Amino acid sequence: MNGPVEPFKIKMVERVGMPDEQRRNNAIIEAGYNTFLLKSEDVFIDLLTDSGTSAMSDYQWAGLMTGDEAYAGSRNFYHLREAIRDVLGYTSYVPCHQGRGAEHLMYSYLVKPGQIVPRNMYFTTSKLHVELPGGRMVDIIIDEAHDPENEYLFKGNVDLKKLQALIDEFGLGKIVFVNVEMNVNMAGGQPISMQNLRELRKFCNDYKLKIIFDATRSSENAFFIRDREKGYENVPIIEILREMMSYSDGCIYSCKKDALVNIGGFLATNDKEIFENTRNMVVVYEGLHTYGGMAGRDMEAVARGLREGAQYEYLKYRVNQVRYLGELLNKADVPIVKPIGGHAVFLNALKFLPHISRNQWPAQTLTAAIYEESAVRSMERGAVSKGRDKETGQNIYPALELVRLTIPRRVYTNTHMEYTANSIINLFKKKDTISGLKMVYEPKYLRFFQSRFEKISL
Ligand SMILES: Cc1ncc(COP(=O)(O)O)c(C=O)c1O
């Protein structure tokens, strides 16, 4: 099996070093067994996240030099507006420093205390930005998404029956909008189908409900629609994207993923009220409405990256590189979430480490063990990420207890994928020697970023 051929050549490289075993052992203890707390210089292959870790193209780097750093009315703001109109089809946008800045503006405007926000699986920062103004996020993704073995091709789909049940239980007044993520991150990078989006729009029209997308990974989702959904085989990605967005009333967007940049975000909409209200608040929290926390040069890089990230040849390579890593692991019977997602391969920690109980954090344990074995950094996406129940204060143990091997875009070669796969396969063979963790420090918000652990002896 060959890895996918890269549709680019490499013009600049960055040295990475392999820390020896002693250094790895010390580093993970110092980091409290939390891979977020490792120093990047102690990491060989960094698969913590695909967020802000892309390699920009020469065209994007050249764009940085054309940054217009005027406080107001930067030309790059208008370039980005053109790109958003062309690629996503929204007329208006509000720039933000990154995705959670857009979530803050959008959700603090739309969510009122006591309201419910149905969503096709939570995302960490999105859930918190719904909870801070007093709302509650409720999961309405199809059941298949909670089963790592289920090979359904559109596991990101919304279950309309679950949405109907919420309306029946709480009444329409409690639900203002439906929140829909593309290529659902916490489900394993799983796409939503165009048919599901179309049906959801019709459903929401009947109830006069708004639909707000988390369009962060919409280009990778569009690739899957083209690859898997009948009727879209030959449709250009941009047309698919515009059709997807046409079923929404607006979106939040973290540019740090599909737009191939290291920083940036925005919200975009065709809804005059959403636009005017969020544009008014951006000046309080982010910056003037024509830069929103980004430098002019950042907006230029986003404008160029948004277009590049929607090119078919690039997306094909991108998704196939993730698939390459997943297939190497799958062939060796390492338990992974199937089908293989768009931005990451997710290991099923409950199957990898069946001897470790949920309250000893199997996914967190596995991230630390992978690092100790190989200096590959991954991320926990399970109970530590999910946090505690807002009302009872108890830990929530989601069905999915996963480790995410997230592939930065255009950064690593297929040999890096092979090294990663071989290291994890070696670890899998001696999985019984791995012992669980005890949480010894827990911050109040988004605990997975900063919590600390100690090893429990076997
Ligand atoms: C689905 C999703 N939404 C929102 C965000 C938040 O974006 P940012 O990290 O740019 O604040 C992320 C980041 O990982 C994400 O994956």
The ligand as a Tripos MOL2 file, in Angstrom:
@<TRIPOS>MOLECULE
LIG
   16    16     1     0     0
SMALL
NO_CHARGES

@<TRIPOS>ATOM
      1 C1        -15.5540   22.0050   15.4520 C.3       1 LIG1
      2 C2        -14.8180   23.1400   16.0770 C.ar      1 LIG1
      3 N1        -15.4830   24.2570   16.3790 N.ar      1 LIG1
      4 C3        -14.8710   25.3050   16.9540 C.ar      1 LIG1
      5 C4        -13.5220   25.2660   17.2500 C.ar      1 LIG1
      6 C5        -12.8740   26.4450   17.9390 C.3       1 LIG1
      7 O1        -12.0090   27.0810   17.0810 O.3       1 LIG1
      8 P1        -10.6530   27.8140   17.5850 P.3       1 LIG1
      9 O2         -9.7350   26.7520   18.0920 O.co2     1 LIG1
     10 O3        -10.1580   28.5020   16.3520 O.co2     1 LIG1
     11 O4        -11.0350   28.7630   18.6590 O.co2     1 LIG1
     12 C6        -12.7900   24.1190   16.9400 C.ar      1 LIG1
     13 C7        -11.3590   24.0300   17.2810 C.2       1 LIG1
     14 O5        -10.7520   23.0000   17.3600 O.2       1 LIG1
     15 C8        -13.4610   23.0210   16.3360 C.ar      1 LIG1
     16 O6        -12.8160   21.8790   16.0400 O.3       1 LIG1
@<TRIPOS>BOND
     1     1     2 1
     2     2     3 ar
     3     2    15 ar
     4     3     4 ar
     5     4     5 ar
     6     5     6 1
     7     5    12 ar
     8     6     7 1
     9     7     8 1
    10     8     9 2
    11     8    10 1
    12     8    11 1
    13    12    13 1
    14    12    15 ar
    15    13    14 2
    16    15    16 1
@<TRIPOS>SUBSTRUCTURE
     1 LIG1         1 GROUP 0 **** ****
